[in-house]
Amino acid sequence: MNTIIIIAICVVAFILFLYLVPIGIWFQALVSGVYTSLVQLIFMRFRKVPPSIIVSAMIEGTKAGLKLNANDMEAHYLAGGNITNVVHALVSAQKA
C-alpha cells in the first residue's frame, strides 16, 4: 500500500516538474538561436505569461534580424499588448 502511494506521489511530482519546466520550449529556442535561460521560462510561468508566445515571437524576430529582449516582451504582454502583432509589425517595418 505504501509503495502505491509513493509511486503516485512521484508521478504527480514528475508531471508538475514537466509543467513548470518548459524544456521543449527552451530547446526550441536554443536550436533557433534565441538564447533564453530555463529559469527565465520558469519565472514566466509563475508570472502567468505563456512562454510559448514569447519564445515564438523571439524566434520570428531573431530570424528577421531584430534584437528583441524577452523582459520587454514579457512586460508588454503583462500590460495587455499583443506580442504576435507587434513582432509582425516590427518585421514588416524593418523590411520596408
Sequence and secondary structure as in RCSB ss.txt:
>XXXX:A:sequence
MNTIIIIAICVVAFILFLYLVPIGIWFQALVSGVYTSLVQLIFMRFRKVPPSIIVSAMIEGTKAGLKLNANDMEA
HYLAGGNITNVVHALVSAQKA
>XXXX:A:secstr
 HHHHHHHHHHHHHHHHHHHS HHHHHHHHHHT    HHHHHHHHHTT  HHHHHHHHHHHHHTT    HHHHHH
HHHTT  HHHHHHHHHHHHH 
